[in-house]
Amino acid sequence: MSIVNALEITREAAKGGYAVGAFNITSINQMQGVIEAAIEKKAPLIIQASVTPSKFLTPEVLVAVYRTLASQAPIPICLHLDHCTEVDYCKHLADVGYTNIMIDASKQGFEENIRQTKEVVDYCHANSEASVEGELGTVSGVEDQIRVSEDEAALCNPEEAVLFVERTGVDIFAPGIGTAHGVYKTKNPKVDFERMARINQMLNADRVNTPLVVHGGTGLSDEYVRRLLEAGGAKFNVSTELKYTLIDSTYKYISEKRDEYNPGKVDVAVRDAIRTVVARWIDTLGSTGKA
């Protein structure tokens, strides 16, 4: 039960009208804080690592820690590779034990996006237990050095979304709907809830086949989150807020304890702060008690 792929838990979320929190980590300490919060909330969980932290920490180390912590946890946990543009690296991480892979070819043309996504899907389905996430349309902002300007950002065409899913066989799907990576510059960003709902209806009208993903969770109001869940969001990504929390809590502790040289206490302060943020998100996403 503890080690799962994303499709298993997001299908249940889509049926239940809640979303699984997908939290980006850049350190082992963050990973522990995220898992502790999900255990406390009895919630299913997706741990995400983008390409840069995956390479820095090494996939083998992340998988070993993930499997150790997840095997001891009473909740289902997935380890997800986020926003990878390299087909071969997607395959490698499926080989070493990541349980969900995102191939992000969204900046490519439609046919090339399909080709790359299908290659990763076919490989993962044949050689691993990993599910695969694909994206159509682009999310503005910066995620793991992938920069998309507002002018470059594109909303997902619903008819193309159906073709994309059918032709690639992708397990979960991230449509571009106007959300953004990073911090929103306005309290009321232009998110196309109706587009999201239409895509969900077209893909999942009779039964949940392809759960939908919301990128760019940091900074969205509770009202926006509620509307995105109603529109079909079943995997909800939060990255920037965890990065800010890690840095801000480290700075706060060191500033207040300038004469204390105890790295373990810094780690505890950071983990506590991460746990608080993740627990709040789990409540907001409605996944508390769903494990």
C-alpha positions in Angstrom: 0.0 0.0 0.0 2.7 2.5 0.9 4.7 2.5 -2.4 2.3 3.5 -5.2 2.2 5.3 -8.5 0.3 8.5 -9.1 -2.5 7.0 -11.1 -3.6 4.7 -8.3 -4.2 7.5 -5.8 -5.3 10.3 -8.2 -8.1 8.1 -9.7 -9.4 7.7 -6.2 -9.1 11.5 -5.6 -11.0 12.3 -8.9 -13.8 10.0 -7.8 -13.9 11.5 -4.4 -13.8 15.1 -5.3 -10.5 15.9 -3.6 -6.9 16.3 -4.8 -3.7 14.6 -3.8 -1.1 17.1 -2.7 2.1 16.9 -4.8 4.9 18.6 -3.0 8.3 19.5 -4.5 11.3 18.8 -2.3 14.9 19.9 -2.7 16.4 18.0 0.4 15.9 14.9 2.4 14.9 16.9 5.4 12.0 18.5 3.3 11.0 15.0 2.3 10.7 13.9 5.9 8.7 16.9 6.8 6.3 16.4 3.9 5.8 12.7 4.8 5.3 13.5 8.5 2.5 15.9 7.7 0.8 13.5 5.4 0.9 10.7 8.0 -0.5 13.1 10.7 -3.3 14.0 8.3 -3.8 10.4 7.1 -3.6 11.6 3.5 -2.3 10.1 0.3 0.9 11.8 -0.9 3.0 12.6 -3.9 6.6 13.6 -3.3 8.0 15.5 -6.3 11.6 16.2 -7.3 12.4 18.2 -10.3 15.4 17.4 -12.5 18.0 19.6 -10.8 17.4 18.3 -7.2 17.1 14.8 -8.6 20.5 15.0 -10.2 22.1 16.9 -7.2 20.9 14.4 -4.6 21.1 11.5 -7.2 18.1 9.4 -8.2 19.4 6.3 -6.4 19.7 8.1 -3.1 16.3 9.7 -3.4 14.7 6.4 -4.3 16.5 4.6 -1.4 15.3 7.2 1.1 11.8 7.3 -0.4 11.4 3.5 -0.3 12.7 3.4 3.3 10.3 6.1 4.6 7.3 5.0 2.5 7.6 1.4 3.4 7.2 2.4 7.1 4.4 4.8 6.5 0.7 3.8 6.9 -0.3 6.0 3.9 0.2 5.5 0.1 3.2 7.6 -1.2 4.4 8.2 -4.8 7.8 9.5 -5.9 7.4 11.8 -8.9 9.9 13.2 -11.4 8.6 16.7 -12.2 8.9 18.6 -15.5 11.6 16.6 -17.2 12.3 17.5 -20.8 14.8 14.7 -21.4 13.3 11.4 -22.6 16.3 9.3 -21.7 16.4 10.7 -18.2 12.7 10.0 -17.7 13.4 6.4 -18.7 16.4 6.2 -16.3 14.4 7.4 -13.3 11.6 4.9 -14.0 14.4 2.2 -14.1 15.8 3.2 -10.7 12.4 3.4 -8.9 10.5 6.6 -9.3 6.8 5.7 -9.4 5.5 8.6 -11.6 7.3 10.3 -14.4 6.4 13.7 -16.0 7.7 14.1 -19.5 7.3 17.8 -20.2 7.4 18.3 -24.0 4.8 21.1 -23.8 7.1 23.7 -25.4 7.4 21.4 -28.5 4.9 21.3 -31.3 1.8 19.2 -30.9 3.1 16.2 -32.9 6.5 16.2 -31.3 4.9 16.5 -27.8 2.9 13.4 -28.7 5.9 11.5 -30.0 8.1 12.2 -26.9 5.3 11.6 -24.4 4.3 8.3 -26.1 7.9 7.1 -26.1 8.1 7.6 -22.3 4.7 6.1 -21.7 5.5 3.0 -23.8 8.8 2.6 -22.0 7.5 3.0 -18.5 4.5 0.8 -19.0 6.7 -2.0 -20.5 9.6 -1.8 -18.0 8.3 -0.4 -14.7 5.3 0.2 -12.4 5.6 3.9 -13.0 2.6 5.9 -14.3 3.3 8.9 -16.6 2.1 12.5 -16.6 2.1 14.6 -19.8 1.3 18.3 -20.4 -0.4 20.2 -23.2 -0.4 23.9 -23.2 2.3 25.7 -21.2 2.4 27.1 -17.6 4.1 30.5 -17.3 6.8 31.2 -14.7 9.9 29.3 -13.8 10.2 25.7 -12.6 13.6 24.1 -12.2 15.2 26.5 -14.7 12.5 26.0 -17.3 11.3 29.5 -18.0 8.1 30.3 -19.8 7.1 33.9 -20.3 3.5 35.1 -20.1 3.6 35.7 -23.8 4.8 32.1 -24.4 2.2 30.5 -22.1 -0.6 28.8 -24.0 -3.9 27.4 -22.9 -4.8 23.8 -23.6 -7.2 23.2 -26.5 -9.8 20.7 -25.2 -10.2 18.9 -28.5 -6.4 18.5 -28.8 -6.3 17.3 -25.2 -8.5 14.3 -26.1 -6.3 13.5 -29.1 -3.2 13.9 -27.0 -4.4 11.5 -24.3 -5.7 9.0 -26.8 -2.5 8.9 -28.9 0.0 8.9 -26.1 -1.8 6.7 -23.6 -0.6 9.0 -20.8 -2.0 8.1 -17.3 -2.5 11.6 -15.8 -2.8 14.9 -17.7 -1.8 18.5 -17.0 -3.7 21.0 -19.2 -2.5 24.6 -19.5 -5.3 26.6 -17.9 -3.6 29.9 -16.9 -2.0 28.9 -13.6 1.7 29.8 -13.2 4.9 28.6 -11.5 6.3 30.9 -8.9 4.5 33.7 -7.1 1.4 35.3 -8.7 1.6 39.0 -9.4 -2.1 39.5 -8.7 -4.6 38.3 -6.1 -6.9 37.3 -8.9 -4.9 35.5 -11.7 -6.8 34.6 -14.9 -7.4 30.9 -14.4 -9.7 29.3 -16.9 -11.9 27.1 -14.7 -14.4 26.4 -17.5 -11.7 25.1 -19.8 -10.5 22.7 -17.0 -14.0 21.5 -16.4 -14.7 21.0 -20.1 -11.5 19.0 -20.6 -12.4 16.9 -17.5 -15.9 16.2 -18.9 -14.5 15.2 -22.3 -11.9 12.8 -20.8 -13.8 11.5 -17.8 -17.5 11.8 -18.4 -18.4 8.2 -18.0 -15.7 7.1 -15.6 -12.3 8.5 -14.5 -9.8 7.4 -17.1 -7.2 10.2 -16.9 -7.0 12.3 -13.7 -6.1 16.0 -14.2 -3.2 17.9 -12.7 -3.0 21.5 -11.5 0.4 23.1 -11.7 1.3 26.4 -10.0 -0.5 25.9 -6.7 1.5 28.4 -4.6 -0.4 31.6 -4.0 -3.8 30.5 -5.2 -6.7 31.4 -2.8 -8.8 28.7 -1.1 -11.6 29.8 -3.4 -9.5 29.2 -6.5 -8.5 25.8 -5.1 -12.1 24.8 -4.5 -13.1 25.8 -8.0 -10.2 23.8 -9.5 -11.2 20.7 -7.5 -14.7 21.1 -8.7 -13.4 21.4 -12.3 -11.6 18.0 -11.9 -8.2 18.7 -10.4 -7.0 15.5 -8.8 -3.2 16.1 -8.4 -2.3 19.6 -7.1 1.3 20.7 -7.3 3.0 23.0 -4.7 6.6 23.9 -5.1 7.5 27.5 -4.6 5.9 27.8 -1.1 8.1 24.9 0.1 11.2 26.5 -1.2 10.4 29.8 0.5 9.5 28.0 3.7 12.8 26.2 3.7 14.9 29.3 3.2 12.8 31.6 5.4 12.7 29.1 8.4 16.4 28.6 8.1 17.1 32.3 8.1 14.7 32.9 11.0 16.3 30.2 13.1 19.9 31.3 12.4 19.1 35.0 12.9 17.5 34.3 16.3 20.1 31.8 17.4 23.2 33.4 16.0 25.5 32.0 18.6 24.2 28.5 18.5 26.0 26.1 16.1 23.8 23.1 16.0 22.8 22.0 12.5 20.3 19.4 13.9 18.2 22.1 15.5 18.2 24.0 12.2 16.9 20.9 10.5 14.2 20.4 13.1 13.0 24.0 12.7 12.9 23.6 8.9 11.1 20.3 9.1 8.5 21.7 11.6 7.8 24.7 9.2 7.5 22.4 6.2 5.1 20.1 8.1 2.9 23.0 9.0 2.6 24.3 5.4 2.0 20.8 4.0 -0.7 20.0 6.6 -2.5 23.2 5.7 -2.5 22.3 2.0 -3.7 18.8 2.7 -6.7 20.2 4.6 -7.4 22.7 1.8 -7.2 20.0 -0.9 -9.7 17.9 1.0 -7.4 14.8 1.2 -7.3 14.6 5.0 -8.3 11.2 6.2 -8.4 9.8 2.6 -5.4 7.4 2.9 
